[in-house]
Amino acid sequence: MKQMAVGELSRWLAEPGGTPQLLDVREPWEAELGMLPGTVHIPMRDVPARVGELDPDRPVVCICHHGMRSMQVGIFLERQGFADVINLAGGVDAWAREVDPRFPIY
């Protein structure tokens, strides 16, 4: 499974076109605290039932609090035939600390 640092994702999102699918797999109460713009929120437990909402032909960046749940979801997506799955190393915690200090830390 590919890993991506938050700085790399920030630069990728700043590029015109080619935006990846951002999949936030945190619990609803966590997502209410804040999400990256353009993110699809599907809690980890719901991903198997809702996998059809994702495009397997586009890159998917899986996101959670610290990067562990998102890694598990990424492995699941790869097993479902998704070719380009990336785990956001450090999750939204790293995003808040390294990219956007306005993002809530919890």
N, C-alpha and C positions, 0 to 999 in steps of 0.2 A: 504494500500500500504506500502510495506517495504521501509525503508530508510537505506542508508548506508553512513557512514562517509568516507571521502576521504582516510584516513589512512587505514581503513578496505579494501577498494578497492585496494590500493597499495599493501597490504600484500597478498590479494587474487591473484592479477596478478603475484606476485612473486612466487607463488606456481606452481610446475610442473603439467601440465594437468588441465582439468576442467575449462578452461578459459571461462568466460561468454561472451555473445555477448554484445559489447559496442555500444550503439546507441546514436549518437550525433544528437540532433534535432534542433540545432541552425541554424541561417540563413547562407547561403553560405559565405558571407563576414566575418562572425565570425569564421567559420571553417577554412578559409584561414589563420587566425591568428595563428592557431595551434589546433591540436587534439591529444588525447591520442593515442598511437600506437595501431593498430589493430581495430580501431573504424570504424563502418559503419556510414556514414553521410546521414541522410534523414531529411531534414528540416521538422519541425512540420507540416506545411500545406500539405506536401506530404505523410505523414505517412499513412493515410487511403488508398490511391491509391497504396502504395508500401509495405503494411504490409506483403504481400506474400514473400518478400525478407528475412524475419526473420524466424527463426526456433522456433516454439512455444514450442518445447520440451527442449530447452536449456534456462538457465537463461538469462535474458536481463537486463542490467543496463542502464537506461535512463539518459542522460547527457545533460545539457544546461549550460547557463552562471551562474545562481544562484540556480537552482533547481525547479523553478516554472513551466516553460514550460515542462520540463521533467516529472514532476509529472502528468501533464495533459495527456501527451502521455502515461505514465504508466497506468493510469486509463483506457484510451482507449484500450490499449493492453490487460489488464485484462478482459475487456468486450468482447474482441475478442477471449477469451479462452486461453490466455497465462497464464500459471500457476505460473511461477516464475519471477516476475517483480520487480525490485528494482530501486528506485530513488536515484541518487547520491546527497545527501544533500550538499548544498553549491555550487554545480556545478564546472565548470572549474576555477571559481574564487577561491574557497576554495582549489582546487588542486594546483593552482599556489602559494597560500600563505602558504600551509601546507605541500605539498609533493614535488613539483618541482619548485623551484624559477626561473628556466629558462623558464617556461611556461609563455606566455604573459598575463599581467593583463590589462584589458580594461574596 
